[in-house]
Amino acid sequence: MLVEATSLYDKEVYTQKGLYLGRVFEVLVDTNKNSIYELILGETNPTIVDDSRSIGIPYRWVQTVSEIVVLKYFPGKIHVKPKPARFRRKRRKLRVIKKRWGQHGVSRLAWEARRQRVERETRE
């Protein structure tokens, strides 16, 4: 089915059962495959989509495109999950972490001992 992406804008979308779903608001194109990936619908039917929110329909669900777009598959009523109440985290006090390891995975004690040994050798 060859369709220009610009011809899909503002087309009405219906399910296979004939229920109005919404209007095509945007078209997402997969540039790697040079194909239409998804249709973004706006002005959705509030009986099918909670709060008439915009939804994305994968293009593989599209059956036909003519004056309207007919879907060959639609999962049914779409519910919006309520956002959980934000809990307040306790503020942590900043603390100084004394690192046990120095550069290159050598412990600080070993690093300090090596530095002192090198200093002694250079003095002698």
N, C-alpha and C positions, 0 to 999 in steps of 0.2 A: 504494500500500500504506500504509494508515493504521495506525500503531502508537503506543501510548503509550510514551514513553521509559522509564517506570518498570517497564513489563512486560518489558523486555529484561534486567533485572538477574538474574544467576545462571542464565541460560539457557545450555545447552551449544551450542557452535558446531561444525559439521561442514563439511568441504569437499564439493564436488560428487561426489567419488569415495567419500564415506562415511568419511573419516578424521576422527577426533576431533581438534579443534584446541585447544579450551580453553573457559573459561567467561567470560561477559560480566561484567567487573569494574566498568566505568564507561561512561557514554554521554556523548559530547561533542556539544553542540547548537550549531548556527550560528544565533545570534540575529538576524542580518541577514536570513537567508532563512527563518527559523522552520522549520528542518528538522534532522534528525539528521545530523551530519557524520561521526562516527567511533565505532566500538566499541573499547574497550580491553579486551583479553582477559588474564586471569590464569590461573594453573594450566594453562599450555599444555603440549601434548604434547612431551616431550623428543626424540622421534624426528623431529619436524618443525621445532621451534624449539630452537636451541642453548641450553643451560643453563636451559630452561623459563622464559625471561624473558617479561615482559608485552610484548604487541605491540598495535599499533593497526591496525584493519581499517577502511578507508573504507566508509561505509554503501552506496555505490554498488555494492560487491561482493556485497551481500546479495541472495539470490534469494527466499527465503521466511522468514517468521517464524511459527512456531506453537508447539508444545511445545519445539522446538529451532530454532536458526537455521542455515539452509543457505546456503552461499556459492555464487555462480555463477562466481566466479573466485578463485583463490589461486595465487600465483606458484610455490609449491613450498617446499623446505626453506629455512629462514632461518638464515643463518650470522651469528655475531657477529664483527665485525672485532676483532682483538686491538689493544689500545691500544699505540701506539708508546712505546718507552722514552723517558722524559723526559731530554732532554739539559740539561746545566747551562750556562747562559750565563755568560760572563765578566762580572764587574762592571765597569762603566765608571766612570772617574773623573769627578767633576763638574768642569766647566770653565766659566769665565765667558765668555760670548759678548758681544763688543763689537758692539753693533748699529750698523750703518752708517746706518740710517734713523731719524729722529725721528718726531715727530707728523705725521700727515696725509701721509705719503709724502715728506716733505722730508728731505734728508740732514742729518745733524747739523751738518756744516760750514756748509751753507747756512743752517740754522736759527740757528746761533751768529752768523754774519755778519749776518743780519737783525736779531737781538737787539741786537748792538753798534751797528748803524746807527740803530735806533730810539732807543737810549740817547743817542747823540750828538746826534740831532735834538732830543730833549727837553731836553738841556742848553743848547743854543744858543738 
